[in-house]
């Protein structure tokens, strides 16, 4: 008996697809394009992937049309072009490709390559959701929950979130947990909320991780546990969730469940503040004002307080004027320059 050679076998698969693709077989062209796109059995090459997927798509293969749309959408192997992306998503969606239907729905939702339309977004999400696409079911639930493209309907939203959640979709699990937490469309149950937050958090959903951390911190549906609260908030914070970063900074600043660490608190407040989180901006300004975890700096304190105050944070509005009374005109001018630079850097 002869042992199989995986390298040789992989090359033979490539050769077979290449020969068939060059003869014009659309399925071989699709598979060859996918091999180049994913770097399977051959070196990844987006330009060649685009070329072969284009040939297949032009012959009407829906899978190729959807993949071609994603390449135009992401600018892989070709210049970004939302109009072309929407065109190819539509071609595949009209043939019943569920992934393309969801993708086209997202284009309508965000107004990319097509005129923004919540109604058409909902229609395409519905088609994909009916085919069992869990992420589309979550998107459909969100549309019904917020009245986007159809009147608000908590019961329908909950039904679609549940379908997505039971398929393991983290977004659906988080929304279902929030529904149980607030009692929206279902009898309020903190224990059920906790269970679904756990499912979403285990999959790495930062919002679910944050909510799970808050549940442990406040004893919602579970005994208070500061260590677990900190651990889950830290996971969400590391995934750049600003609410979790601010909450984590608060635990560190006050030594809640963990050893007090003002420097680390400043770090997490800073992460959230840079994302425009008003409460974190206020707390960071207060740390600079007091010299906790960072050197005292009236200029930095005033700048962060001003940002929080402009967002309507009441405590920042009060403290801003108090800090200004102790600053020189030069310091206020320097703070205002920092404030302007920050706003220019974070202009969307």
C-alpha positions in Angstrom: 0.0 0.0 0.0 1.2 3.5 -0.8 0.8 6.3 1.7 -1.1 9.4 0.5 0.8 12.5 -0.1 -1.3 15.5 1.1 0.8 18.1 -0.7 0.6 16.2 -4.0 -3.1 15.6 -3.5 -3.7 19.3 -2.9 -1.8 20.2 -6.0 -3.8 17.7 -8.0 -7.1 19.3 -6.8 -5.7 22.7 -7.9 -4.7 21.4 -11.3 -8.1 19.7 -11.9 -9.9 22.9 -11.0 -7.5 25.0 -13.1 -7.9 22.9 -16.2 -11.7 22.8 -15.9 -11.9 26.5 -15.2 -9.8 27.3 -18.3 -12.2 25.2 -20.3 -15.0 27.5 -19.1 -16.6 25.4 -16.3 -18.3 28.0 -14.0 -18.2 25.8 -10.9 -14.5 25.1 -11.4 -14.0 28.8 -11.8 -15.8 29.4 -8.6 -13.8 26.8 -6.7 -10.5 28.0 -8.1 -11.4 31.6 -7.2 -12.3 30.5 -3.7 -9.0 28.6 -3.3 -7.1 31.8 -4.2 -9.4 33.9 -2.0 -8.9 31.7 1.1 -5.4 30.6 0.4 -6.4 26.9 0.5 -4.0 24.5 -1.1 -2.3 27.4 -2.9 -0.9 30.8 -1.9 -3.6 33.4 -1.3 -3.9 35.8 -4.2 -6.9 38.3 -4.1 -6.3 39.5 -7.7 -6.5 36.0 -9.1 -9.4 35.2 -6.8 -11.3 38.2 -8.2 -10.5 37.2 -11.8 -11.8 33.7 -11.5 -14.8 34.6 -9.4 -15.7 37.3 -12.0 -15.8 34.7 -14.7 -18.0 32.4 -12.7 -20.3 35.2 -11.6 -20.8 36.3 -15.2 -22.0 32.8 -15.9 -24.6 33.1 -13.3 -23.2 31.2 -10.3 -24.9 32.8 -7.3 -22.1 31.8 -4.8 -19.6 33.5 -7.0 -21.7 36.6 -7.3 -22.0 36.9 -3.6 -18.2 36.4 -3.1 -17.5 38.9 -5.8 -19.8 41.4 -4.0 -17.8 41.0 -0.8 -14.5 41.6 -2.8 -15.9 44.9 -4.2 -17.3 45.8 -0.7 -13.9 45.2 1.1 -11.6 46.3 -1.7 -9.9 42.9 -1.9 -8.3 42.2 -5.3 -10.1 45.2 -6.8 -10.8 48.9 -5.8 -13.7 49.3 -3.3 -16.9 49.9 -5.1 -20.2 49.9 -3.2 -22.3 50.2 -6.3 -20.7 47.0 -7.9 -20.9 45.2 -4.5 -24.7 46.0 -4.3 -25.1 44.9 -8.0 -23.5 41.5 -7.4 -25.3 40.9 -4.1 -28.5 41.6 -5.8 -27.7 39.2 -8.6 -27.1 36.4 -6.1 -30.0 37.4 -3.8 -32.4 37.3 -6.7 -31.3 33.7 -7.2 -32.1 32.9 -3.6 -28.7 33.0 -2.1 -29.3 33.6 1.6 -26.0 35.2 2.4 -26.3 37.6 -0.4 -29.8 38.5 0.7 -28.5 39.5 4.1 -25.6 41.4 2.5 -28.0 43.3 0.3 -30.1 44.1 3.3 -27.1 45.6 5.0 -26.4 47.7 2.0 -29.9 49.1 2.2 -29.7 49.5 6.0 -26.5 51.6 5.7 -27.2 53.3 2.4 -24.0 51.9 0.7 -24.2 51.5 -3.0 -28.0 52.0 -2.9 -30.3 54.6 -1.5 -30.9 54.0 2.2 -34.1 52.2 2.8 -35.1 50.5 6.1 -38.1 48.9 4.4 -36.0 47.2 1.7 -33.4 46.2 4.3 -36.1 44.5 6.3 -37.5 42.8 3.2 -34.1 41.2 2.4 -33.3 40.4 6.0 -36.7 38.6 6.1 -35.8 36.4 3.1 -32.5 35.4 4.6 -34.0 34.8 8.0 -36.7 32.6 6.5 -33.8 30.5 5.1 -32.4 30.0 8.6 -29.5 32.5 8.6 -29.1 33.3 12.3 -27.4 36.6 11.8 -30.2 37.8 9.5 -32.7 36.7 12.1 -31.0 39.0 14.7 -31.0 41.9 12.2 -34.7 41.3 11.5 -35.3 41.3 15.3 -33.5 44.6 15.6 -35.6 46.1 12.8 -38.8 45.1 14.5 -37.5 46.2 17.9 -36.7 49.7 16.7 -39.4 50.1 14.1 -37.1 50.2 11.2 -38.9 49.4 8.0 -42.0 48.3 9.9 -44.0 49.3 13.0 -42.4 48.4 16.3 -43.3 44.9 17.3 -41.7 43.6 20.5 -43.3 40.1 20.1 -41.9 39.7 16.6 -38.6 41.0 17.6 -38.4 38.6 20.5 -39.4 35.7 18.3 -36.6 36.4 15.8 -34.1 37.0 18.5 -35.0 33.7 20.1 -34.6 31.8 16.7 -31.2 33.4 16.3 -30.2 32.7 19.9 -31.1 29.0 19.7 -28.8 28.7 16.7 -25.9 30.1 18.7 -25.9 33.7 17.3 -24.2 35.9 20.0 -26.1 39.0 18.9 -29.4 37.2 19.2 -28.4 35.8 22.6 -27.6 39.3 23.8 -30.8 40.8 22.6 -32.8 37.9 24.2 -31.0 38.5 27.5 -31.8 42.2 27.4 -35.5 41.4 26.7 -35.6 39.2 29.8 -33.7 41.8 31.8 -36.1 44.5 31.0 -39.3 42.4 30.7 -39.8 43.6 27.1 -42.2 41.2 25.3 -41.6 38.6 27.9 -41.9 38.1 31.7 -38.9 39.7 33.4 -36.4 37.2 34.6 -32.9 38.1 35.8 -31.9 34.4 35.9 -32.9 33.9 32.2 -31.1 37.2 31.3 -28.0 35.9 33.0 -28.2 32.6 31.2 -28.4 34.2 27.8 -25.7 36.8 28.6 -23.4 33.9 29.5 -24.0 32.3 26.1 -23.2 35.5 24.3 -20.3 36.3 26.5 -18.7 32.9 26.0 -18.7 33.6 22.3 -16.8 36.9 22.8 -19.7 39.4 22.4 -18.3 42.4 24.3 -21.8 43.8 25.1 -22.9 40.5 26.6 -19.6 40.3 28.6 -20.2 43.8 29.9 -23.8 43.0 30.9 -22.6 39.8 32.6 -20.0 41.8 34.5 -22.6 44.2 35.7 -24.9 41.4 36.7 -22.2 40.0 38.9 -21.4 43.4 40.3 -25.0 44.3 41.2 -26.2 40.8 42.0 -28.8 40.6 39.2 -29.9 37.0 38.9 -26.8 35.8 40.7 -25.0 36.3 44.0 -22.7 39.4 44.0 -19.2 38.5 43.0 -16.8 41.3 42.5 -14.0 39.1 41.1 -16.2 37.7 38.4 -17.6 41.1 37.7 -14.1 42.4 37.2 -13.1 39.5 35.0 -16.0 39.9 32.6 -15.7 43.6 32.5 -12.0 43.2 31.7 -12.8 41.0 28.8 -15.3 43.4 27.4 -12.9 46.3 28.0 -10.1 44.5 26.1 -12.6 44.2 23.2 -12.9 48.0 23.2 -16.3 48.4 24.8 -16.3 51.9 26.3 -18.9 51.3 28.9 -17.0 48.3 30.2 -13.7 50.4 30.2 -15.3 53.1 32.2 -16.8 50.6 34.7 -13.5 48.8 35.0 -11.8 52.1 35.7 -14.3 52.8 38.5 -13.6 49.4 40.1 -9.9 50.0 40.0 -10.2 53.6 41.3 -12.3 52.6 44.3 -10.8 49.2 44.9 -14.1 47.4 44.4 -13.3 43.6 44.3 -9.7 44.3 43.2 -6.7 46.0 44.6 -7.0 49.8 44.1 -4.8 50.9 41.2 -5.2 54.5 40.2 -2.7 54.3 37.3 -4.6 51.4 35.7 -7.9 53.2 36.4 -6.5 56.2 34.4 -5.6 53.9 31.6 -9.1 52.5 31.3 -10.8 55.8 31.7 -8.5 57.1 29.0 -9.5 54.3 26.6 -13.2 55.1 27.1 -12.7 58.8 27.0 -10.9 58.6 23.7 -14.1 57.0 22.3 -16.2 59.9 23.4 -17.6 58.4 26.6 -18.7 61.4 28.6 -18.6 59.8 32.1 -15.1 58.5 31.4 -14.0 61.9 30.2 -15.3 63.5 33.4 -13.6 60.8 35.6 -10.4 61.2 33.7 -10.5 64.9 34.2 -11.1 64.4 37.9 -8.0 62.1 38.1 -5.9 64.8 36.5 -7.3 67.4 38.8 -6.5 65.3 41.9 -3.3 63.8 40.7 -4.5 60.3 41.2 -2.7 57.7 39.1 -1.2 60.5 37.0 0.6 63.8 37.7 -1.6 66.8 38.5 -2.4 68.7 35.3 -4.9 71.5 35.3 -4.8 71.8 31.5 -5.6 68.1 30.9 -8.2 68.2 33.6 -10.0 71.2 32.1 -9.8 69.7 28.6 -11.4 66.4 29.6 -14.0 68.2 31.8 -14.9 70.4 28.9 -15.5 67.5 26.6 -17.7 65.8 29.1 -19.6 69.1 29.8 -20.2 69.6 26.1 -21.9 66.2 26.1 -24.2 67.3 28.8 -22.5 65.6 31.8 -23.9 67.6 34.8 -21.0 67.0 37.2 -18.5 68.0 34.6 -20.5 71.3 33.9 -20.1 72.2 37.6 -16.5 71.1 38.0 -15.4 72.8 34.8 -16.0 76.3 36.1 -14.4 75.4 39.5 -11.2 74.2 37.8 -11.2 77.3 35.5 -11.2 79.6 38.5 -7.8 78.2 39.6 -6.2 78.4 36.1 -4.2 81.1 34.4 -5.4 82.5 31.0 -2.4 80.8 29.4 -3.4 77.4 30.8 -7.0 77.9 29.7 -5.8 78.8 26.2 -3.6 75.6 26.1 -6.5 73.5 27.3 -8.7 74.9 24.6 -6.1 74.2 21.9 -6.0 70.6 23.2 -9.8 70.5 23.0 -9.8 71.7 19.5 -7.1 69.3 18.4 -9.0 66.4 20.0 -12.3 67.3 18.2 -10.5 67.6 14.9 -8.8 64.2 15.4 -12.1 62.6 16.3 -14.3 64.3 13.7 -16.4 61.6 11.9 
